[in-house]
Amino acid sequence: MAQVLTFIGKGGVGRTTMAIAAAKRLAQQGERVLLACQDPSP
């Protein structure tokens, strides 16, 4: 079953770091991982 993790919060609170850490951990456990950025700023 697919799971979706969403990291929200103001800028500078570590969202990117947490998302990458979670993705890395899941990948190390053999899970398939897709990271997607939905931030509209360039």
N, C-alpha and C positions, 0 to 999 in steps of 0.2 A: 504494500500500500504506500502511496506517495505521501510525503510530509512536506509542509512548507514552513520554513522558519523566517520570520520577519524581524528585523532589527530597526527600531525607531528611536528617535530622540533628537535633541538639538545637535547642531554641528560641534565637532570637537569632543564628543563624549566616547569615542572609540567604536562606533558602529562598524566601520570597515575592518578594524582589527578583530573584533568579535566575530564578524561574518567569515573572515578568512580562517580564523582559528577553528570555528565550528566546522567549516567545510573541510579543512585539513584533517581534523579528527575523524569525521565521518568517512572520508576517503581512505584513511588508514585502517578503518574497520571494515573496508570492503564495500562500502555503500557508493552508489553512483551519485555524483554531486553536480549541480549546476548553480553557478553564481550569476545573478543578474542585477544590474544597477538600474534603478528607476528614478534616480535623481535628475531633475530637469535642468539643473545648472550645468554649464559647460565644464 
